[in-house]
Amino acid sequence: MVKGRKLAASVIAGAALSAGLMAPMAHAAVGGPKSDNPGIVGLTDSEGNQVCSAVLVDSQWALTYDGPLSCANAKFGTGDSHDSVEIDRTEVTDRAPDESQAMLVHFASPIQRVKPVELDTKAPEKGEKLEVAAFNGEEGINKLLSVGVSPISIEGHNAWLSWFQQPEQMKLETAKDSGAAVLRDGKLVGFVELVTEKSTSAEDVANVADWVKETIGK
């Protein structure tokens, strides 16, 4: 299983290196139709700048990516740039980084105006049609005011990692869209890890569902 993870990850990392895209880009997802927020939150630094994304799995817990270009500098969480809530705790899996790069962040009080998403523990399959949800508002103060949901097609799956090309209706960006939601019929099936110009990887919820439920007390 570990070997499979490394193999799948190398596909994504190789594409990123060849495209010269390992450095963070300037903004979050671009384009796409406006949608109701299916459960994502923006994680921001102390000045309100978006660092990455996460998926609300409880009113005070969100699941995200703990890896390169991740949420290390995140201090607050918000569903729409209003009523930011302080992050007062983080938890990472006890697995090696080549087995999972999941992180849970805990908020000092419940996130407002966003409902937690239900977990789907059936892993994506190659060729499956799913959706990705990410913030796609204008740059600046309005960037977290809009959410877009776009169809995707799973290009491949190995161990507990899937990957897909850029969404059909919007463009994901490195760093700030790490932690965005991969959905099947409105339920969370994966969360975005590394975004490159050509391909995006996502870790399966099935890989961490038991740990998530144990950590948040459900």
C-alpha positions, 0 to 999 in steps of 0.5 A: 500500500505504501508503495502504491501511495508513493507511485501515485504521488510521484505522478503528481509531483513529476507533473508539478516539477516539469511544469515549474509549479511547485511555488504557491500561486496568487489566488484561489480557484478561478471561474465556474458557476456559483453554487451553495457552499457544500461544506468548505471553509477558508483557512486564513492567516492572522491578516485575513489572507487565505492560506488554504481550504478545508472541509467542515466535518463537524461544526468545530472541526475541518479536514484538510491537507498537511503537506508541502504548501499546506495550511501551516500558517493558518490561524482562522477559519471562515465560511465566507470571509465574515465571522472568522473563528480562531483555530485553537488546535490541530491534529494529524494522523499518526501514519507516515507522510507516505500513508496519509497527509490529512490534518484536522483543525479545531475552531474555538467556536462553531463556523457560521453559515456552513453545514458539515458535510457527510463522509462517503467511505467508498473510494473513487474509481478510475473514470468515475464522474465526481465534483470538486468544490472550491472558493472562486470569488474575485481576488481581495476582500471578496475571494471567499464570498463565492463557491464554485462546484465543477464536474471532474473525471477521475483519471486514476486511483492508486492505494488511497490517492486519486488524481484528475485533470483541471475541472471542466468549469473552473481552474484550481490553484496551488496552495489555496485550493489544497483542502478543497472538497471532492464530492459524490452526490453531495458527500465528501469522498476526498480532499484535494492535496497537490494542485498543478497546471495539469493534474490534481491529487486528492486523498480518499476519505476512506483512508482517514474516516475512522481517524476523523470520527475518533478525533472529533468524538463521533 
